[in-house]
């Protein structure tokens, strides 16, 4: 279970260039589904039929893309200019490491030494236009021989585990990708879910829910459940303001009542609450109403009952996130049990 | 061991000012491999001594082995850890860094940041001051209370990464790269005759006030001193008069802190051997071990070479390995001639 998440977290897959993570997921799925396909957007589909005629279709989705960067210029001294792909606070980019393109060329984002600054400079964040990536290239010509404009880059972060805590990049939403894979692996040989499962790993969520936009039309699902790695806000706040700690670490999977794009379908919300209580799985609600998910662009197409279930992650959209092992396990547990007894919803 | 491997081993060991134990031991091992005698003193200055053919003088190299870091100063009830700086830090560099707390166990953590989803627009214009930054280990508060104590050292948890065109990035290049120069000089000296005894010293507590160099120079009382430290390398937006380019050779420093006669000798020597070097101009003593070295004991004629380094005091300090190799060559040649030079410049 952890090995799988490690592979998913470490894989490269910035929105628009999900090639590596797609292959990694495909490889992990192949023995657990009846068939696999991809579409022109790059979404990955895995089908697991229950064998019954006219079975209802439950689509479980997670996005496989991650935030990152795109190289858009090379200075004459061989430094790289870049743009952000997805929502990234430029303040967290200072003094960090990245990997660029297919060959994963290592680069660093430096900052002017403290010794050469005026005191007033430290009080202002370094703006995007003053950030650049250094790959050590001697000059522009050399730099261009190593990378191309248009190459994507991601944080150079390796997955790690310390006691019962997981560290890694892109838990938003490789955690969800992991949970869906566990759903497909979560049955004994003679068991079936009472519904047909369509597992979809979507592309381009971070740049506007693009991949998911084609799913309703293509698959016509009866229900959709999205699995996310969402913000855990139970951390100190210097201004001591009430920050409604979105979700909290070690408090179990979070059920979304409402976010910016969806209101969780009431019957599904109740189903997962019941499932959690019956199986002694802790759960919580997402308390903020910010952020959006792929569900937003699916559920209005014909009116499809949908809900989002998330694993709490601290520091999403940063080089390294923190997630509790127990939260991840409990999310998988809730997902598998909720689908096993899905007949209760039908 | 190759130069590259030594660099990795040096920069990945921990040695904050005052807590240099681990780095000191790593350096002692390297020194003992290439010199006649190596030891660590009670303050964690590390010495490597290579005897000369005549032993009729002493040249001492100083390169500080300590690095900047943090110290635990508060643990809150939820197990979040607050800290104070040891050495000079830019708070903007700290956000989102991976750290390792040197508690009863080594514990990994992250310096916390607020994700964009939970920020207010005005937050983006602010720099979180050092006092408000905290470390999140994700671990339970009880575990933290048992294993972490106020006063524990905190280092950055990063590895050395190879970039293109002979460049490397790491934390603690300032100044383990300087120690690497000392080791490389010893390597060259194994095939080069020199009359004087050579004392290689990795000095402690430079970042908090150039203290180790004062102690060790007082102890050794050398005839000539050489300081190796890092110097500001070019990066976009820097003032070209304040920086030098990476890959164009190490720097020879000029200014009142350095002996003009010996400085002149080493420049001529580099020119004669056609080894690339650059110059830096330091109008006021300060900033490196040379500050205390020059006026230690009865006074020591000191020269200084610098390694061009980008992004000093960040976790991605970047240098070019070629510069280090060139410096080692120049410096080893200087050692082999130093008795002669000394006579020529003696008052």
Interface residues (C-beta under 8 A of the other chain):
Chain A: X75 X77 X79 X87 X88 X89 X91 X92 X94 X95 X96 X97 X105 X106 X107 X108 X109 X110 X111 X112 X113 X114 X115 X116 X117 X122 X123 X124 X125 X126 X130 X132 X134 X135 X136 X137 X138 X142 X143 X146 X156 X160 X162 X163 X164 X165 X167 X231 X233 X234 X235 X236 X237 X238 X243 X246 X249 X288 X290 X291 X314 X315 X316 X317 X318 X319 X320 X322 X323 X324
Chain B: X76 X78 X80 X88 X89 X90 X91 X92 X93 X95 X96 X97 X98 X107 X108 X110 X112 X113 X114 X115 X116 X117 X118 X119 X124 X125 X126 X127 X128 X129 X132 X134 X136 X137 X138 X139 X143 X158 X161 X162 X163 X164 X165 X166 X167 X168 X169 X232 X234 X235 X236 X237 X238 X239 X242 X247 X287 X310 X311 X312 X313 X314 X315 X316 X318 X320
